[in-house]
Amino acid sequence: MKPNNISITEKIGYGLGDTASNLIFQTVMLFLSYFYTDVFGLSAAAVGTMFLVVRLFDGITDPLMGYLTDKLNSVHGKFRPYLVWMAIPFVIACWLTFTTPNWLPWQKLVYAYLTYALLMLIYTAINIPYCALGGVITQDPQQRISLQSYRFTLAMIGGLLVTSCTLPMVEFFGAGEPKQGYQLTMLTMGLIGCLLFFACFKLTRERIHPPRNQQLKLSQSLGALWRNDQWRVISILCFVVLIAMVIRNTVALYYVNYYLQLPSLATQFITLGMIGAIAGSFIAQYLCLRWCKIRCYMIANALAGCVCIGSFFISTNDWVTAIVAHFSVSFLLQVATPLLWSMMADVVDYGEYQSGKRITGLIYSANLFFLKLGMAIGGAFAAWSLAFVNYQAGQPQSGETLLGINLLFTAIPGVILIASAAVLIFYRLDRSAMENIKLAAKQSNVSPELTNTAAQ
């Protein structure tokens, strides 16, 4: 094994943490809106408002969680302990969120707000440390891409379990009663995720540490964060990309059930998309051995956007072309995703040599805030748009409604994805820049000139 390499076992161990996260993340992306409208009994407009309102609190909880992880000093590191501490609360929150009480409509709405907020809070408390962990396992840029490639391959395997098993499990556990089916399905998913978080804790190590005697005050950390111009680029990118992805994923079931009129193929449709995502995640590391990861990212997202826009013209009875297009978009988006997360780790290194402070947790939490803000706006926009085009749960839909569903699944996210590719024009941390920063790290005294040169 080369000195800079980390073992495949550790890469798999790290990836198992995102398998666990995706058992919930993909369920929320793909099924939660449908669950709230067609099972729980909320209106699409109410769901859209809830998605946005709850996620606004992430503006407080995410930076605070990042700051707390940077302050933590334990024998197990700064980030790994949270994987154990928050795993069981995560299971409970999943179960509660997908539980449907037999209450009055306003009481159910309050319950939905409280349980969804709890789920997002605990997701923050376990996912921010998990994501930041990827930035301290290795400092080698190519190994970071490989690590994230393994991570998202295993994450999408978790997503594959969600897409292929959720609806059959709902049917099995519910025996015709979807409320009970969703509740027991999510309890099962949560318990599996809990075990995978424990495995991630056991199989990983933190190797990169902040400067000795680093004292962090929140105001100083926030100041260092804001001065990191490359962090701002990545945060904008996270925000824009997630809007597109969540709009598309939120309406996926509606697209299959109503636009294609093939509810019996819903599981197969989203499962094939997840298989495409797995292939994209795995191939990303090999593409970057030959080409610059920034260029690979821009091309992958732009192509995904073009395929989305082209999919608008697929007719309602051409399900084969629809599946091929969905597979292609999923593949391209997941080629880009590991590259995005490896860039986040590079931004942490850049920030340390720009300001002298290593604020791994805060940078990842800030990126995740914009990622989740994009999720909130994307989810709210999709739900509000369904209400605007007069979507009626469980009923035959009008031509206006079908047009709206088609636009939300294809052209609208496609335009946004092309715009996201343009954001990286302002990102400068290519392979040469990171090698210069790495060289600077080995010197006892890093001059401002060297740091500035590394950023050019």
C-alpha positions in Angstrom: 0.0 0.0 0.0 1.4 3.4 -1.0 2.1 5.8 1.9 -0.7 8.2 0.9 -3.2 5.5 0.3 -5.9 4.5 2.8 -7.2 0.9 2.9 -10.2 -0.3 1.0 -11.6 -1.5 4.3 -11.5 2.0 5.7 -13.0 3.4 2.5 -15.9 0.9 2.8 -16.2 1.6 6.5 -16.6 5.3 5.8 -19.0 4.7 3.0 -21.2 2.6 5.3 -22.0 5.8 7.2 -23.6 7.2 4.1 -25.4 4.0 3.4 -27.0 4.5 6.8 -27.7 8.2 6.1 -29.2 7.4 2.7 -31.7 4.9 4.1 -33.3 8.1 5.5 -32.1 10.8 3.1 -33.3 9.0 0.0 -36.6 8.1 1.6 -37.2 11.8 2.5 -36.2 12.8 -1.0 -38.3 10.2 -2.8 -41.2 9.3 -0.6 -41.9 11.9 2.2 -43.9 14.3 0.1 -45.9 11.5 -1.4 -46.4 10.0 2.2 -47.6 13.4 3.6 -50.1 14.0 0.7 -51.4 10.5 -0.1 -51.0 8.7 3.2 -50.7 11.1 6.1 -53.4 13.4 4.6 -51.8 16.9 4.3 -52.4 19.2 1.4 -49.5 19.7 -1.1 -49.4 23.4 -0.2 -49.1 22.6 3.5 -46.3 20.2 2.9 -44.4 22.7 0.8 -44.6 25.3 3.5 -43.5 22.8 6.2 -40.5 21.8 4.2 -39.3 25.4 3.9 -40.2 26.5 7.5 -38.5 23.6 9.2 -35.3 23.9 7.1 -34.9 27.6 8.0 -33.9 26.5 11.5 -30.9 24.8 9.9 -29.4 28.3 9.6 -29.0 28.2 13.4 -28.4 24.5 14.1 -25.9 23.7 11.3 -23.2 26.3 12.1 -23.7 25.6 15.8 -23.2 21.9 15.2 -20.1 22.5 13.1 -18.7 24.7 15.8 -19.4 22.1 18.5 -17.6 19.4 16.5 -14.5 21.6 16.0 -14.5 22.3 19.8 -14.8 18.6 20.8 -11.6 16.8 21.9 -12.0 13.1 22.7 -9.9 10.0 22.5 -12.0 9.0 19.5 -11.5 12.3 17.7 -13.7 15.3 16.9 -16.3 13.7 14.6 -16.5 9.9 15.1 -18.1 10.0 18.5 -21.3 11.5 17.2 -21.9 8.5 15.0 -22.4 6.4 18.2 -24.1 9.1 20.3 -26.8 10.0 17.8 -27.5 6.6 16.1 -30.3 5.5 18.4 -32.0 8.9 18.5 -31.9 8.8 14.7 -33.9 5.5 14.7 -36.5 7.0 17.0 -36.9 10.2 15.0 -37.4 8.1 11.7 -40.1 6.0 13.3 -42.0 9.0 14.7 -41.8 11.0 11.4 -43.5 8.2 9.5 -46.1 7.5 12.2 -49.6 8.7 11.3 -51.7 9.5 14.4 -55.5 9.4 14.2 -56.0 13.0 15.3 -57.8 16.1 14.0 -56.3 17.7 10.9 -54.7 20.6 12.7 -53.2 18.3 15.3 -51.7 16.1 12.6 -50.2 19.1 11.0 -48.6 20.2 14.3 -47.4 16.6 14.8 -45.9 16.6 11.3 -44.0 19.8 12.0 -42.6 18.6 15.3 -41.5 15.2 14.1 -40.1 16.4 10.8 -38.2 19.1 12.7 -36.8 16.5 15.2 -35.7 14.2 12.3 -33.9 17.1 10.6 -32.2 18.2 13.9 -30.9 14.7 14.6 -29.9 14.3 11.0 -27.8 17.5 11.4 -26.3 16.2 14.6 -25.1 12.9 13.0 -24.6 13.9 9.4 -22.4 17.0 9.9 -19.8 15.1 11.9 -20.0 12.2 9.4 -19.4 14.5 6.4 -16.6 16.4 8.2 -14.9 13.0 9.0 -14.2 12.6 5.3 -12.0 15.7 5.4 -9.7 14.4 8.1 -9.1 10.8 7.0 -6.6 11.8 4.3 -5.1 14.9 2.8 -4.2 13.4 -0.6 -6.4 14.9 -3.3 -6.7 11.7 -5.3 -7.4 9.6 -2.3 -10.1 12.1 -1.3 -11.8 11.5 -4.6 -11.5 7.8 -4.1 -12.8 8.0 -0.6 -15.8 10.0 -1.7 -16.3 7.7 -4.7 -16.6 4.7 -2.3 -18.8 6.7 0.0 -21.3 7.6 -2.7 -21.2 4.2 -4.3 -22.2 2.7 -0.9 -24.6 5.7 -0.3 -26.4 4.8 -3.5 -26.5 1.2 -2.5 -28.4 2.4 0.5 -30.6 4.4 -1.9 -31.0 1.2 -4.0 -32.4 -0.5 -0.9 -34.8 2.3 -0.4 -36.0 2.4 -4.0 -36.3 -1.4 -4.4 -37.6 -2.3 -0.9 -39.6 0.6 0.5 -42.9 0.0 -1.4 -42.7 -3.8 -1.1 -41.9 -3.4 2.6 -44.8 -1.0 3.1 -47.1 -3.5 1.5 -45.7 -6.4 3.5 -45.8 -4.7 6.9 -49.0 -2.8 6.2 -51.0 -5.7 4.7 -53.1 -3.2 2.8 -52.8 -0.5 5.4 -50.1 2.0 4.2 -50.0 4.0 7.5 -48.8 1.0 9.5 -46.6 -0.1 6.5 -44.7 3.1 6.4 -44.3 3.2 10.1 -42.8 -0.3 10.4 -40.7 0.1 7.2 -39.0 3.2 8.6 -38.4 1.6 11.9 -36.6 -1.3 10.2 -34.6 1.1 8.0 -33.6 3.1 11.0 -32.4 0.0 12.9 -30.3 -1.1 9.9 -28.8 2.4 9.7 -28.0 2.4 13.4 -25.8 -0.7 13.0 -24.1 0.8 9.9 -23.2 4.0 11.8 -21.6 1.8 14.5 -19.5 0.0 11.8 -18.4 3.4 10.3 -17.2 4.4 13.8 -15.2 1.2 14.2 -13.6 1.1 10.8 -12.4 4.7 10.3 -9.7 6.9 11.8 -9.1 10.7 12.0 -5.6 11.6 10.8 -5.6 15.3 10.1 -5.8 17.5 13.2 -6.0 21.3 13.7 -2.9 23.3 14.8 -1.8 22.5 18.3 -3.3 24.8 21.0 -5.8 26.2 18.4 -8.3 28.2 20.4 -11.6 28.8 18.6 -14.0 31.5 19.3 -17.3 31.5 17.3 -16.8 35.0 16.0 -13.2 34.2 14.8 -14.3 31.0 13.2 -17.2 32.7 11.4 -14.8 35.4 10.2 -12.4 32.8 8.9 -15.2 31.1 7.2 -16.5 34.2 5.4 -13.0 35.1 4.2 -12.7 31.7 2.5 -13.9 32.8 -1.0 -13.7 29.2 -2.4 -16.0 28.0 0.4 -18.5 30.6 -0.9 -18.3 29.1 -4.4 -18.9 25.6 -3.2 -21.8 26.7 -0.9 -23.6 28.4 -3.9 -23.0 25.2 -5.9 -24.5 23.0 -3.2 -27.5 25.3 -3.0 -28.2 25.4 -6.7 -27.6 21.7 -7.4 -29.8 20.5 -4.5 -32.7 22.7 -5.7 -32.6 20.8 -9.0 -32.2 17.3 -7.5 -34.9 17.7 -4.9 -37.5 19.1 -7.4 -36.8 16.1 -9.6 -36.8 13.5 -6.8 -39.9 15.0 -5.1 -42.1 14.5 -8.2 -40.6 11.2 -9.3 -43.4 9.1 -8.0 -46.0 11.5 -9.3 -44.3 11.4 -12.7 -44.5 7.6 -12.8 -47.9 7.2 -11.3 -49.7 10.0 -13.2 -47.7 11.2 -16.2 -46.5 7.7 -17.4 -49.6 6.1 -15.8 -47.6 3.1 -14.6 -47.8 2.9 -10.8 -47.0 -0.8 -11.1 -43.5 0.2 -12.4 -42.8 2.8 -9.8 -40.3 0.6 -7.9 -38.5 -0.5 -11.0 -38.3 3.1 -12.4 -36.6 4.6 -9.3 -34.5 1.5 -8.7 -33.0 1.7 -12.2 -32.2 5.3 -11.5 -30.4 4.3 -8.4 -28.4 1.7 -10.2 -27.3 4.4 -12.6 -26.3 6.5 -9.6 -24.2 3.6 -8.2 -22.3 3.3 -11.5 -21.7 7.0 -11.7 -20.4 7.2 -8.1 -17.9 4.4 -8.7 -16.6 5.6 -12.0 -15.9 9.2 -10.8 -12.5 8.3 -9.2 -11.3 6.8 -12.5 -12.3 9.7 -14.6 -10.3 12.0 -12.4 -7.2 10.0 -12.8 -7.1 11.4 -16.4 -9.0 14.6 -16.3 -9.3 17.6 -14.0 -12.1 17.0 -11.5 -13.4 20.6 -11.9 -13.9 20.0 -15.6 -15.4 16.5 -15.1 -17.9 18.1 -12.7 -18.9 20.8 -15.0 -19.4 18.5 -18.0 -21.3 15.9 -16.0 -23.8 18.4 -14.6 -24.3 20.2 -17.9 -24.9 16.9 -19.7 -27.4 15.9 -16.9 -29.2 19.2 -17.5 -29.4 18.7 -21.2 -30.8 15.1 -20.8 -33.4 16.5 -18.4 -34.5 19.2 -20.8 -34.7 16.7 -23.6 -36.9 14.4 -21.4 -39.6 17.0 -21.5 -40.5 15.8 -25.0 -41.0 12.1 -24.0 -44.6 11.1 -24.5 -46.8 9.6 -21.8 -46.7 6.2 -23.4 -43.0 6.0 -24.1 -41.9 4.5 -20.8 -38.8 2.8 -22.2 -37.2 6.2 -23.2 -38.3 7.7 -19.9 -36.5 5.0 -18.0 -33.3 5.3 -20.1 -33.3 9.1 -19.6 -33.8 8.7 -15.8 -30.9 6.2 -15.7 -28.7 8.6 -17.6 -29.5 11.6 -15.5 -28.9 9.6 -12.3 -25.6 8.4 -13.6 -24.3 11.8 -14.6 -25.4 13.5 -11.4 -23.6 10.8 -9.3 -20.4 11.2 -11.4 -20.4 14.8 -10.1 -21.4 14.2 -6.5 -18.1 12.6 -5.2 -16.2 15.4 -6.9 -18.2 18.0 -5.1 -17.5 16.5 -1.7 -13.8 16.1 -2.4 -13.8 19.8 -3.3 -15.3 20.5 0.1 -12.3 18.8 1.8 -9.9 20.9 -0.4 -11.7 24.1 0.7 -10.9 23.2 4.3 -7.2 22.9 3.6 -7.3 26.2 1.6 -9.0 27.9 4.5 -6.4 26.7 7.0 -3.5 28.2 5.0 -5.4 31.3 4.2 -6.3 32.1 7.9 -4.2 29.7 10.0 -7.4 28.1 11.5 -8.6 24.7 10.6 -12.4 24.8 11.0 -13.4 21.5 9.4 -16.7 21.1 11.2 -17.8 24.6 10.6 -17.0 24.6 6.9 -18.8 21.3 6.3 -21.8 22.5 8.4 -22.0 25.7 6.4 -21.9 23.8 3.2 -24.5 21.4 4.5 -26.7 24.4 5.5 -26.8 25.6 1.9 -27.3 22.1 0.7 -30.3 21.7 3.0 -31.5 25.1 2.2 -31.5 24.0 -1.5 -33.4 20.9 -0.4 -36.0 23.0 1.4 -36.5 25.4 -1.4 -36.6 22.6 -4.0 -39.0 20.6 -1.9 -41.2 23.6 -1.2 -41.2 24.7 -4.8 -42.2 21.2 -6.0 -45.0 20.9 -3.5 -46.3 24.4 -4.1 -46.2 23.9 -7.8 -48.2 20.7 -7.5 -50.8 22.7 -5.6 -50.7 25.5 -8.2 -51.4 23.0 -11.1 -54.3 21.6 -9.0 -52.9 18.2 -8.1 -55.5 16.0 -6.4 -54.2 13.1 -4.4 -55.3 9.7 -5.7 -57.5 11.2 -8.5 -57.2 11.3 -12.3 -55.2 14.4 -13.1 -56.0 17.2 -15.6 -53.9 18.0 -18.6 -52.6 21.1 -16.8 -51.6 19.0 -13.8 -49.8 16.5 -16.0 -47.9 19.3 -17.8 -46.8 20.7 -14.5 -45.6 17.3 -13.3 -43.6 16.8 -16.5 -42.0 20.3 -16.3 -41.1 19.7 -12.6 -39.4 16.3 -13.4 -37.6 17.4 -16.6 -37.1 20.9 -17.9 -37.1 22.9 -14.7 -34.3 20.9 -13.0 -32.5 20.7 -16.3 -32.1 24.4 -16.6 -31.0 24.7 -13.0 -28.4 22.0 -13.5 -26.9 23.7 -16.5 -26.7 26.9 -14.4 -24.9 25.0 -11.6 -22.1 23.9 -14.0 -21.4 27.6 -14.7 -20.8 28.3 -11.0 -17.5 26.4 -11.0 -16.0 29.0 -13.4 -15.1 30.8 -10.1 -13.5 27.8 -8.4 -9.7 27.8 -8.5 -8.5 24.9 -6.4 -7.4 22.5 -9.1 -4.8 19.8 -8.7 -1.8 22.2 -9.1 -3.2 24.6 -6.5 -3.8 21.8 -4.0 -0.2 20.5 -4.5 1.1 23.9 -3.6 -1.0 24.1 -0.5 0.1 20.6 0.5 3.7 21.7 0.0 3.1 24.7 2.2 1.7 22.5 4.9 5.1 20.7 5.2 6.9 23.9 5.9 7.3 25.1 9.4 6.5 28.7 8.4 4.0 29.2 5.7 4.5 32.6 4.0 1.5 34.6 2.8 3.0 34.7 -0.6 3.0 30.9 -0.9 -0.5 30.7 0.3 -1.7 33.3 -2.2 0.2 31.6 -5.0 -1.6 28.3 -4.1 -4.9 30.0 -4.6 -4.1 31.3 -8.1 
